[in-house]
């Protein structure tokens, strides 16, 4: 594991050792402060969640496999769920501030959850540019449910919550990323063809192919 050494003034070291709300020795306290800094600075949120993604990789991937297995024989799972299951899931997601009840019939994702989801989806789709957009969406949702649930949600609830949120609201975002990727690929190909057409390379290739 990489180690980082830092020189502190006597006063800085004194303050560090007297931090009662941080457990551990000086090294552990510095590490905790670093992670807290990543979490609280908006510009560093992506780095914080990237770190958590690495630390929780096995659990995230396990739940992701469970989601994929659930879709083995159908495209829309919620249609086969009973009202009791859906209502219980809604209550649990409201409890951890993922969903908000607008009125008796309308429920929407909380603004904070929605904003973080879009950030994580973008980061994951960028980090794994060969990953299917819908899989990236589920990965982002699973990670956020683990974060918002702070250990209170079972793996089955996280799996079902990810399915419920993606089928109900979040499906538009992976579709948008897929469209953007296809546009980018098409634009890149068109630019290449136009460049080859200008230089005559395109016609040379065509003639060579025909021959």
C-alpha positions as CSV (number, residue, x, y, z in Angstrom):
1,X,0.0,0.0,0.0
2,X,1.4,3.4,-0.9
3,X,2.4,5.7,2.0
4,X,2.5,9.4,2.1
5,X,4.6,11.4,4.6
6,X,3.7,15.0,5.5
7,X,5.4,17.5,7.7
8,X,3.2,19.2,10.3
9,X,3.9,22.2,12.4
10,X,3.7,21.6,16.2
11,X,0.3,23.3,16.4
12,X,-1.1,21.3,13.5
13,X,0.1,18.1,15.1
14,X,-1.4,19.1,18.4
15,X,-4.7,19.8,16.8
16,X,-4.6,16.5,15.0
17,X,-3.9,14.5,18.2
18,X,-6.7,16.3,20.0
19,X,-9.4,15.5,17.5
20,X,-11.7,13.5,19.8
21,X,-14.4,12.8,17.1
22,X,-11.9,10.8,15.0
23,X,-10.8,7.4,16.1
24,X,-7.4,5.8,15.7
25,X,-3.8,7.0,15.7
26,X,-2.5,10.0,13.8
27,X,-2.2,8.1,10.5
28,X,-5.8,6.9,10.7
29,X,-7.1,10.4,11.7
30,X,-5.4,11.9,8.6
31,X,-6.9,9.3,6.4
32,X,-10.4,10.0,7.9
33,X,-9.9,13.7,7.3
34,X,-8.9,13.1,3.7
35,X,-12.0,11.0,3.1
36,X,-14.2,13.6,4.8
37,X,-12.7,16.3,2.5
38,X,-13.5,14.2,-0.6
39,X,-17.0,13.8,0.6
40,X,-17.8,17.4,1.5
41,X,-16.2,19.2,-1.4
42,X,-18.6,19.2,-4.4
43,X,-15.8,19.2,-7.0
44,X,-14.4,16.1,-5.4
45,X,-17.6,14.0,-5.1
46,X,-16.7,11.9,-8.1
47,X,-13.4,10.9,-6.5
48,X,-15.2,10.0,-3.3
49,X,-17.7,7.7,-5.0
50,X,-14.9,6.2,-7.2
51,X,-13.1,5.3,-4.0
52,X,-16.2,3.7,-2.5
53,X,-16.8,1.9,-5.8
54,X,-13.4,0.2,-5.4
55,X,-13.9,-0.6,-1.8
56,X,-17.4,-2.1,-2.3
57,X,-16.6,-3.7,-5.7
58,X,-17.4,-7.3,-4.7
59,X,-20.8,-6.4,-3.1
60,X,-21.8,-4.1,-6.0
61,X,-21.0,-6.7,-8.6
62,X,-22.8,-9.5,-6.7
63,X,-26.0,-7.4,-6.6
64,X,-25.5,-6.4,-10.2
65,X,-25.3,-10.1,-11.2
66,X,-28.6,-10.7,-9.2
67,X,-30.2,-7.9,-11.2
68,X,-29.1,-9.4,-14.5
69,X,-30.3,-12.9,-13.4
70,X,-33.7,-11.4,-12.5
71,X,-34.1,-10.1,-16.1
72,X,-33.2,-13.5,-17.6
73,X,-36.8,-14.3,-18.7
74,X,-38.5,-10.8,-18.9
75,X,-37.8,-7.2,-19.8
76,X,-40.1,-5.6,-17.2
77,X,-40.1,-7.1,-13.8
78,X,-42.3,-4.7,-12.0
79,X,-45.3,-5.9,-14.0
80,X,-45.1,-9.2,-12.1
81,X,-44.7,-7.7,-8.7
82,X,-47.7,-7.6,-6.3
83,X,-48.9,-4.3,-4.6
84,X,-47.7,-5.4,-1.2
85,X,-44.1,-5.8,-2.4
86,X,-44.2,-2.5,-4.3
87,X,-45.7,-0.5,-1.4
88,X,-43.2,-2.0,1.1
89,X,-40.3,-1.1,-1.2
90,X,-41.7,2.4,-1.7
91,X,-41.9,2.9,2.1
92,X,-38.3,1.7,2.6
93,X,-37.0,4.0,-0.2
94,X,-38.9,7.0,1.3
95,X,-37.4,6.2,4.7
96,X,-33.8,6.5,3.4
97,X,-34.6,9.7,1.4
98,X,-34.4,8.2,-2.0
99,X,-38.1,8.7,-3.0
100,X,-40.4,11.5,-2.1
101,X,-44.3,11.3,-2.0
102,X,-45.8,14.3,-3.9
103,X,-49.3,13.2,-3.2
104,X,-51.3,10.0,-2.6
105,X,-50.6,8.7,-6.1
106,X,-47.4,10.4,-7.2
107,X,-43.9,9.5,-6.1
108,X,-40.6,10.8,-7.5
109,X,-36.9,10.4,-6.7
110,X,-35.5,13.0,-4.3
111,X,-33.5,15.8,-6.0
112,X,-30.3,14.9,-4.1
113,X,-30.5,11.2,-5.2
114,X,-31.3,12.2,-8.8
115,X,-28.4,14.6,-9.0
116,X,-25.9,12.1,-7.5
117,X,-27.3,9.4,-9.8
118,X,-26.6,11.4,-12.9
119,X,-23.1,12.2,-11.7
120,X,-22.3,8.6,-11.0
121,X,-23.8,7.3,-14.2
122,X,-21.7,9.8,-16.2
123,X,-18.6,8.8,-14.2
124,X,-19.2,5.0,-14.6
125,X,-20.0,5.3,-18.3
126,X,-16.8,7.3,-18.8
127,X,-14.7,4.9,-16.6
128,X,-16.1,1.8,-18.4
129,X,-16.7,3.1,-21.9
130,X,-17.4,-0.4,-23.2
131,X,-20.0,-1.1,-20.6
132,X,-23.7,-1.3,-21.6
133,X,-25.4,1.9,-20.6
134,X,-28.2,0.1,-18.7
135,X,-25.7,-1.9,-16.7
136,X,-23.9,1.3,-15.9
137,X,-27.2,2.7,-14.7
138,X,-27.9,-0.3,-12.4
139,X,-24.3,0.0,-11.0
140,X,-24.8,3.6,-10.2
141,X,-28.2,2.9,-8.6
142,X,-26.9,0.0,-6.5
143,X,-24.0,2.1,-5.2
144,X,-26.2,5.0,-4.2
145,X,-28.7,2.7,-2.5
146,X,-25.9,1.2,-0.5
147,X,-24.8,4.8,0.4
148,X,-28.2,6.1,1.3
149,X,-29.1,2.9,3.2
150,X,-26.0,3.1,5.3
151,X,-26.1,-0.6,6.0
152,X,-29.9,-0.8,6.8
153,X,-31.0,-2.4,3.4
154,X,-30.6,-6.1,2.6
155,X,-29.1,-7.1,-0.7
156,X,-32.5,-8.2,-1.9
157,X,-33.9,-4.8,-1.2
158,X,-31.1,-3.0,-2.9
159,X,-31.6,-5.3,-5.9
160,X,-35.3,-4.7,-6.0
161,X,-34.8,-1.0,-5.4
162,X,-32.4,-0.7,-8.3
163,X,-34.9,-2.5,-10.6
164,X,-37.8,-0.3,-9.3
165,X,-36.0,3.0,-9.8
166,X,-34.6,2.1,-13.2
167,X,-37.9,0.9,-14.6
168,X,-39.9,3.7,-13.0
169,X,-37.8,6.8,-13.6
170,X,-34.1,6.4,-14.4
171,X,-34.3,4.5,-17.7
172,X,-34.2,7.8,-19.7
173,X,-30.7,8.6,-18.6
174,X,-28.9,5.4,-20.0
175,X,-30.9,5.9,-23.2
176,X,-29.6,9.5,-23.5
177,X,-26.0,8.3,-22.9
178,X,-26.5,5.5,-25.5
179,X,-27.7,8.1,-28.0
180,X,-24.8,10.4,-27.3
181,X,-22.3,7.6,-27.7
182,X,-23.9,6.6,-31.1
183,X,-23.9,10.2,-32.2
184,X,-20.2,10.6,-31.2
185,X,-19.3,7.4,-33.1
186,X,-21.2,8.5,-36.2
187,X,-19.7,11.9,-36.1
188,X,-16.2,10.5,-35.8
189,X,-16.8,8.2,-38.7
190,X,-18.3,10.9,-40.9
191,X,-15.3,13.2,-40.1
192,X,-12.9,10.4,-41.0
193,X,-14.7,9.7,-44.3
194,X,-14.9,13.4,-45.2
195,X,-11.1,13.7,-44.6
196,X,-10.4,10.6,-46.7
197,X,-12.6,11.9,-49.4
198,X,-10.8,15.2,-49.5
199,X,-7.4,13.5,-49.7
200,X,-8.5,10.8,-52.2
201,X,-7.7,8.0,-49.7
202,X,-11.3,6.9,-49.7
203,X,-11.5,6.3,-53.4
204,X,-8.1,4.6,-53.5
205,X,-9.4,2.1,-50.8
206,X,-12.6,1.6,-52.8
207,X,-10.8,1.0,-56.1
208,X,-8.4,-1.4,-54.3
209,X,-11.3,-3.3,-52.8
210,X,-13.1,-3.5,-56.2
211,X,-10.0,-4.8,-57.9
